[in-house]
Amino acid sequence: MIGDGMGPAYTTAYRYYKDSDTTNKIGKTVFNTMLAGMNSTYSHNSIITDSAAAATALASGYKTDNGLIGLKKDHGQKIQTLLEIAKRNGYMTGLAATSTITHATPAAFIAKGGHPRNKEAEIAKDFFKTTPEGKLKFDLLIGGGEKYFAEAFKDFNQTAQEYGLTIYRNGYDLENIKGFPFMAFTSYDYPPFAIDETEENRYRVARMTERSLELLEGKPFFLMVEGSQIDWCGHINDIGCAMAEMDDFAKAVEIAKTYVDTHPDILLIVTADHSTGGLAIGDKVDKKDKSLSEAERAKTYTWYPEIVAKIKASSYAIAKALRESQDVNATFKAYTSITLNENEYRQITQAIVKKDKKVRVIVNEIINRRSHTGWSTQGHTAIDVQTFSYGKESRKFRGFMDNTDIAKKLFDILSE
């Protein structure tokens, strides 16, 4: 299980975000019960990796350049992935993600030859490159992005039929899926953020994980599940969005961990490909910032998860609502529970009048300032990420290692 962009600050922030106790003792989350160690994430050509290079390392045990998928960069060679080796050894294989299924992380487990990560239609073709026995390399795919398969094949439905593949287009309604192999599309293109989903679909990583495990019950399997959009929220420095994605991913991890409790032959590994946004739990306070009250300017050592917990939509959705609103103050408070001061109100209304796309940025700045949330970048960082392990042979993943070592250890286990 891969939490895209889920650096250590995210799991820590999530622990405070979920704590509902009024005492000074902070409760644990599922991540605290599984911590095994840390892993480094640098790519072949940069100490700061992107998702393509990091996922290639986690899927194959080899480093590649940022932006490339499925290539052993040192020798320009194609690589074997964990999913392929698992299929060769008689395992059922599956990928599930809250991004498009052709996005960097899921793609790295099946695509070959150094595809640029943004060529999703080209990547889609690799999903239909078969094993030497002429079989598909996957049994189960769940995610967004049907459009890239439609672009890749003249008649995608016909192609699927030729491979005996059943296509489902029911979003996150996965109960009707029966039999293998199948592809279940949760959206035609990119799925929305969890925080912008309906209440029924808010926990979509959890739903995909639970249904996948039900379908794979009784069979040896290799399954990769990605909480893709933690990263996307980090890129736009949206803390409410990020914590909603963390909540979804944490519930999925809980489901998997509970499954391991009744299936002693299962190994569960959870990690991140990198950390995104340079999230800081606590930010500097500008003593001259008149948009803050005197009490707020006086508090330096604090973070307010209770403010974050009340955010009801992503900054994109809030900005859209503000542009369409007849009452900016009321709309902002409805979505955030924050009462705007005069300066904040003026910033938003001026941006709206100018039809400035920065309305979303201003929304985030207000929420981050009020909650004391800090961000150092809209990109990735080089910080080491956590390794969580549970179940059979989980001890092998203790301590510090490189991200390629995770794949190498899993290759050994799959070959036993």
C-alpha positions as CSV (number, residue, x, y, z in Angstrom):
1,M,0.0,0.0,0.0
2,I,1.5,3.3,-1.1
3,G,0.4,6.7,0.3
4,D,1.5,9.0,-2.5
5,G,3.3,12.0,-1.0
6,M,2.7,10.7,2.6
7,G,5.8,11.9,4.4
8,P,6.3,11.7,8.2
9,A,4.6,15.0,8.8
10,Y,1.4,13.7,7.2
11,T,1.1,10.7,9.5
12,T,1.9,12.9,12.5
13,A,-0.6,15.6,11.5
14,Y,-3.2,12.9,11.0
15,R,-2.7,11.6,14.5
16,Y,-3.5,15.1,16.0
17,Y,-6.3,15.6,13.4
18,K,-8.0,12.4,14.5
19,D,-7.5,12.9,18.3
20,S,-10.8,13.7,19.9
21,D,-9.8,13.3,23.5
22,T,-9.8,16.4,25.7
23,T,-6.8,15.2,27.7
24,N,-3.2,16.0,26.8
25,K,-2.5,12.4,25.9
26,I,-2.8,12.0,22.1
27,G,-4.2,8.7,20.8
28,K,-2.6,6.4,18.3
29,T,-3.5,5.7,14.7
30,V,-3.1,2.5,12.7
31,F,0.2,3.9,11.4
32,N,1.7,4.0,14.9
33,T,0.9,0.3,15.4
34,M,2.9,-0.8,12.4
35,L,6.0,1.4,12.2
36,A,9.1,-0.6,11.2
37,G,11.6,2.0,10.0
38,M,12.5,4.6,7.3
39,N,13.5,4.5,3.7
40,S,15.3,6.9,1.4
41,T,13.7,8.0,-1.8
42,Y,16.3,9.6,-4.1
43,S,16.1,8.9,-7.8
44,H,18.8,8.1,-10.3
45,N,19.3,11.7,-11.3
46,S,18.1,13.7,-8.2
47,I,18.0,13.6,-4.5
48,I,14.3,14.7,-4.8
49,T,12.4,12.0,-6.6
50,D,9.1,12.2,-8.6
51,S,6.4,9.5,-8.4
52,A,7.5,7.8,-11.6
53,A,11.1,7.1,-10.4
54,A,10.0,6.3,-6.9
55,A,7.3,3.9,-8.0
56,T,9.8,2.2,-10.4
57,A,12.2,1.7,-7.4
58,L,9.4,0.3,-5.3
59,A,8.1,-2.0,-8.1
60,S,11.4,-3.2,-9.4
61,G,14.3,-2.5,-7.0
62,Y,16.0,-0.2,-9.5
63,K,16.6,3.5,-9.7
64,T,15.6,5.5,-12.8
65,D,15.5,9.2,-13.7
66,N,12.6,11.4,-12.7
67,G,9.7,11.2,-15.1
68,L,10.5,7.7,-16.4
69,I,8.6,4.5,-15.8
70,G,9.8,0.9,-16.2
71,L,13.4,1.4,-17.0
72,K,16.7,0.3,-15.3
73,K,18.5,3.6,-16.0
74,D,22.1,2.5,-15.5
75,H,21.9,0.2,-18.5
76,G,18.9,1.3,-20.4
77,Q,17.2,-2.0,-19.7
78,K,13.6,-2.9,-19.2
79,I,13.0,-4.3,-15.7
80,Q,10.9,-7.0,-14.1
81,T,8.3,-5.9,-11.5
82,L,6.9,-7.4,-8.4
83,L,3.6,-7.8,-10.1
84,E,5.1,-9.7,-13.0
85,I,7.1,-12.0,-10.8
86,A,4.1,-12.7,-8.7
87,K,2.1,-13.6,-11.8
88,R,4.9,-15.9,-13.0
89,N,4.8,-17.7,-9.6
90,G,1.1,-18.4,-9.7
91,Y,-0.3,-15.4,-7.8
92,M,-3.4,-13.4,-8.6
93,T,-2.3,-9.8,-9.3
94,G,-4.1,-6.5,-8.9
95,L,-3.7,-2.7,-8.8
96,A,-6.1,-0.2,-7.3
97,A,-5.6,3.6,-7.1
98,T,-7.5,6.8,-6.6
99,S,-5.7,8.3,-9.5
100,T,-6.0,7.1,-13.1
101,I,-4.8,3.5,-13.3
102,T,-2.2,4.7,-15.9
103,H,-0.8,7.3,-13.5
104,A,2.8,7.0,-12.4
105,T,2.6,4.8,-9.3
106,P,0.2,2.0,-10.6
107,A,1.8,2.2,-14.1
108,A,5.3,1.5,-12.7
109,F,4.1,-2.0,-11.6
110,I,3.2,-3.0,-15.2
111,A,4.5,-0.6,-17.9
112,K,7.9,-1.1,-19.5
113,G,10.6,0.6,-21.4
114,G,11.0,4.1,-19.9
115,H,7.7,5.7,-20.8
116,P,7.5,9.4,-19.9
117,R,4.9,9.4,-17.1
118,N,2.6,11.9,-18.9
119,K,2.1,9.6,-21.9
120,E,-0.8,7.8,-20.2
121,A,-2.3,6.5,-23.5
122,E,1.0,4.9,-24.4
123,I,1.2,3.4,-20.9
124,A,-2.3,2.0,-21.3
125,K,-1.1,-0.2,-24.2
126,D,1.4,-1.9,-21.9
127,F,-1.4,-3.2,-19.7
128,F,-2.2,-5.5,-22.6
129,K,1.3,-6.8,-23.2
130,T,0.9,-10.4,-22.1
131,T,3.1,-13.0,-20.3
132,P,5.0,-15.5,-22.3
133,E,2.0,-17.8,-21.9
134,G,-0.2,-15.2,-23.6
135,K,-2.1,-14.2,-20.5
136,L,-2.7,-10.7,-19.1
137,K,-0.3,-9.7,-16.3
138,F,-3.2,-8.5,-14.1
139,D,-6.4,-10.0,-12.8
140,L,-7.8,-6.9,-11.1
141,L,-7.6,-3.2,-11.9
142,I,-9.6,-0.5,-10.1
143,G,-9.1,3.2,-10.8
144,G,-9.9,6.2,-13.0
145,G,-8.8,7.0,-16.5
146,E,-10.8,5.0,-19.0
147,K,-10.2,7.9,-21.4
148,Y,-6.6,6.8,-21.8
149,F,-7.5,3.3,-22.9
150,A,-10.1,4.7,-25.3
151,E,-7.3,6.9,-26.8
152,A,-4.9,3.9,-26.9
153,F,-7.2,1.5,-28.7
154,K,-9.4,2.0,-31.8
155,D,-12.1,-0.1,-30.1
156,F,-11.3,-0.6,-26.4
157,N,-14.4,-2.7,-25.8
158,Q,-13.4,-5.0,-28.6
159,T,-9.8,-5.2,-27.2
160,A,-11.1,-6.1,-23.8
161,Q,-13.3,-8.8,-25.2
162,E,-10.4,-10.3,-27.1
163,Y,-8.6,-10.8,-23.8
164,G,-11.6,-12.1,-21.9
165,L,-11.6,-8.9,-19.8
166,T,-14.8,-7.6,-18.2
167,I,-15.1,-3.8,-17.9
168,Y,-17.1,-2.2,-15.1
169,R,-18.1,1.5,-15.2
170,N,-19.9,1.8,-11.9
171,G,-17.7,4.2,-10.1
172,Y,-17.1,3.0,-6.5
173,D,-20.0,0.6,-6.6
174,L,-17.9,-2.5,-6.7
175,E,-20.4,-5.0,-5.3
176,N,-21.5,-6.3,-8.7
177,I,-18.0,-7.4,-9.8
178,K,-17.7,-11.1,-10.3
179,G,-14.9,-13.2,-11.8
180,F,-11.5,-12.4,-13.2
181,P,-9.9,-10.6,-15.0
182,F,-11.6,-7.3,-14.8
183,M,-11.1,-3.5,-15.0
184,A,-13.4,-1.3,-12.8
185,F,-13.3,2.4,-13.7
186,T,-14.1,4.8,-10.9
187,S,-14.1,7.8,-13.3
188,Y,-13.6,8.4,-17.0
189,D,-10.7,10.8,-16.3
190,Y,-9.3,11.9,-12.9
191,P,-11.4,11.2,-9.9
192,P,-12.3,14.1,-7.5
193,F,-10.7,14.6,-4.1
194,A,-12.1,12.6,-1.2
195,I,-13.2,15.8,0.6
196,D,-15.3,16.8,-2.5
197,E,-16.9,13.4,-2.9
198,T,-20.4,12.5,-1.7
199,E,-20.5,11.2,1.8
200,E,-21.1,7.7,0.4
201,N,-17.9,7.8,-1.7
202,R,-15.7,9.7,0.8
203,Y,-13.8,6.5,1.7
204,R,-13.0,5.2,-1.7
205,V,-9.5,3.7,-1.0
206,A,-11.1,1.8,1.9
207,R,-13.9,0.5,-0.4
208,M,-11.4,-0.6,-3.1
209,T,-9.3,-2.3,-0.6
210,E,-12.1,-4.1,1.1
211,R,-13.7,-5.3,-2.2
212,S,-10.3,-6.4,-3.6
213,L,-9.6,-8.5,-0.6
214,E,-13.1,-10.1,-0.7
215,L,-12.6,-11.0,-4.4
216,L,-9.1,-12.4,-3.8
217,E,-10.1,-14.4,-0.7
218,G,-8.7,-17.9,-0.7
219,K,-6.1,-17.2,-3.4
220,P,-2.4,-16.4,-3.3
221,F,-2.2,-12.8,-4.5
222,F,-0.1,-9.6,-4.9
223,L,-2.1,-6.4,-4.6
224,M,-0.8,-2.8,-4.8
225,V,-3.2,-0.1,-3.4
226,E,-2.4,3.5,-3.8
227,G,-3.9,6.5,-1.9
228,S,-3.0,8.7,-4.8
229,Q,-4.4,12.1,-3.9
230,I,-2.6,12.7,-0.6
231,D,0.1,14.0,-3.0
232,W,-2.3,16.1,-5.0
233,C,-3.5,18.0,-1.9
234,G,0.1,18.5,-0.9
235,H,1.0,20.0,-4.2
236,I,-1.7,22.7,-3.7
237,N,-0.8,23.2,0.0
238,D,-4.4,22.3,1.0
239,I,-4.3,20.9,4.5
240,G,-8.1,20.1,4.8
241,C,-7.9,18.2,1.5
242,A,-4.7,16.3,2.6
243,M,-6.2,15.2,6.0
244,A,-9.4,13.9,4.2
245,E,-7.2,11.8,1.9
246,M,-5.2,10.6,4.9
247,D,-8.4,9.5,6.6
248,D,-9.4,7.5,3.6
249,F,-6.0,5.8,3.3
250,A,-5.8,5.1,7.0
251,K,-9.2,3.3,6.9
252,A,-7.9,1.2,4.0
253,V,-4.8,0.3,6.0
254,E,-7.0,-0.7,8.9
255,I,-9.0,-2.9,6.7
256,A,-5.9,-4.6,5.3
257,K,-4.4,-5.0,8.8
258,T,-7.6,-6.6,10.1
259,Y,-7.5,-9.0,7.1
260,V,-3.9,-10.0,8.0
261,D,-5.1,-10.8,11.6
262,T,-7.2,-13.6,10.2
263,H,-4.8,-14.6,7.4
264,P,-1.4,-15.4,8.9
265,D,0.3,-16.0,5.6
266,I,-0.2,-12.4,4.4
267,L,2.5,-9.7,4.5
268,L,1.3,-6.1,4.5
269,I,3.8,-3.3,3.6
270,V,2.8,0.4,3.7
271,T,5.0,3.2,2.7
272,A,5.2,6.5,0.7
273,D,6.9,7.2,-2.6
274,H,8.1,10.6,-1.3
275,S,6.8,13.5,0.8
276,T,5.0,16.4,-0.9
277,G,4.7,20.1,-0.1
278,G,7.2,20.3,2.8
279,L,4.3,20.1,5.3
280,A,5.1,21.6,8.7
281,I,2.8,21.2,11.7
282,G,3.2,24.7,12.9
283,D,4.2,27.8,11.0
284,K,5.9,31.1,11.8
285,V,3.6,33.8,13.1
286,D,4.0,37.3,11.6
287,K,3.7,39.6,14.6
288,K,2.8,42.4,12.2
289,D,0.1,40.6,10.4
290,K,-3.0,42.6,11.1
291,S,-5.2,39.9,9.6
292,L,-4.6,38.0,12.8
293,S,-6.1,38.9,16.1
294,E,-3.7,40.0,18.9
295,A,-4.3,36.6,20.6
296,E,-3.4,34.7,17.4
297,R,-0.2,36.8,17.0
298,A,0.8,35.9,20.5
299,K,0.7,32.2,20.0
300,T,3.8,30.8,18.3
301,Y,4.1,27.2,19.5
302,T,0.8,25.7,18.4
303,W,-1.1,23.9,15.6
304,Y,-4.9,23.8,15.4
305,P,-6.2,20.5,14.0
306,E,-9.7,21.4,15.2
307,I,-9.7,24.1,12.5
308,V,-8.6,21.7,9.8
309,A,-11.2,19.1,10.9
310,K,-14.0,21.6,10.1
311,I,-13.0,22.2,6.5
312,K,-15.8,20.8,4.3
313,A,-14.3,21.0,0.7
314,S,-11.1,21.4,-1.2
315,S,-9.8,24.9,-1.9
316,Y,-10.8,24.4,-5.6
317,A,-14.4,23.8,-4.5
318,I,-14.4,26.6,-2.0
319,A,-13.0,29.1,-4.5
320,K,-15.7,28.1,-7.0
321,A,-18.4,28.6,-4.4
322,L,-17.0,32.0,-3.5
323,R,-17.0,33.2,-7.1
324,E,-20.6,32.2,-7.4
325,S,-21.7,33.5,-4.0
326,Q,-23.8,36.6,-3.2
327,D,-22.4,36.6,0.4
328,V,-18.7,35.8,0.6
329,N,-18.6,35.9,4.4
330,A,-21.4,33.4,4.8
331,T,-20.1,31.1,2.1
332,F,-16.6,31.0,3.5
333,K,-17.9,30.3,7.0
334,A,-20.2,27.6,5.7
335,Y,-17.3,25.7,4.1
336,T,-14.6,26.4,6.8
337,S,-16.3,27.5,10.1
338,I,-13.9,30.5,9.9
339,T,-15.2,34.1,10.3
340,L,-13.3,36.3,7.9
341,N,-11.7,39.5,9.2
342,E,-11.8,42.7,7.1
343,N,-8.4,42.1,5.5
344,E,-9.2,38.5,4.5
345,Y,-12.6,39.5,3.1
346,R,-10.9,42.3,1.1
347,Q,-8.3,39.9,-0.3
348,I,-11.0,37.4,-1.5
349,T,-13.4,40.0,-3.0
350,Q,-10.7,41.9,-4.8
351,A,-9.5,38.6,-6.4
352,I,-13.0,37.7,-7.4
353,V,-13.6,41.1,-9.0
354,K,-10.3,40.7,-11.0
355,K,-11.4,37.2,-11.9
356,D,-8.1,36.2,-10.5
357,K,-7.4,32.5,-10.3
358,K,-5.6,33.1,-7.0
359,V,-8.9,32.9,-5.1
360,R,-8.0,29.3,-4.4
361,V,-4.5,30.3,-3.2
362,I,-6.0,33.0,-0.9
363,V,-8.4,30.4,0.6
364,N,-5.5,28.1,1.4
365,E,-3.4,31.0,2.8
366,I,-6.3,31.9,5.2
367,I,-6.8,28.3,6.4
368,N,-3.1,27.7,6.7
369,R,-2.6,30.9,8.7
370,R,-5.5,30.3,11.0
371,S,-4.5,26.7,11.7
372,H,-0.7,27.5,11.8
373,T,0.0,25.0,9.0
374,G,3.3,25.6,7.1
375,W,4.4,24.5,3.7
376,S,7.9,24.9,2.1
377,T,7.1,24.0,-1.5
378,Q,4.5,23.0,-4.0
379,G,6.7,20.2,-5.1
380,H,8.3,17.2,-3.5
381,T,11.0,17.0,-0.8
382,A,14.0,14.7,-0.2
383,I,12.9,13.7,3.3
384,D,13.0,10.0,4.2
385,V,9.7,8.3,4.4
386,Q,8.3,5.7,6.8
387,T,8.1,2.0,6.3
388,F,5.2,0.2,8.0
389,S,5.0,-3.6,8.0
390,Y,2.7,-6.2,9.5
391,G,2.2,-9.9,9.2
392,K,4.3,-12.7,8.0
393,E,8.0,-11.9,7.6
394,S,7.3,-8.2,8.6
395,R,10.5,-8.2,10.7
396,K,12.6,-8.1,7.5
397,F,11.5,-4.5,7.0
398,R,12.8,-3.1,10.2
399,G,15.3,-0.3,10.4
400,F,16.6,2.1,7.7
401,M,16.8,1.0,4.0
402,D,16.5,2.5,0.5
403,N,13.2,2.3,-1.3
404,T,14.8,-0.2,-3.7
405,D,15.5,-2.5,-0.7
406,I,11.8,-2.9,-0.1
407,A,11.3,-4.3,-3.6
408,K,14.4,-6.6,-3.3
409,K,13.1,-8.0,0.0
410,L,9.7,-8.6,-1.6
411,F,11.2,-10.3,-4.6
412,D,13.0,-12.7,-2.2
413,I,9.7,-13.4,-0.3
414,L,7.8,-14.0,-3.6
415,S,10.5,-16.5,-4.7
416,E,10.4,-18.6,-1.5
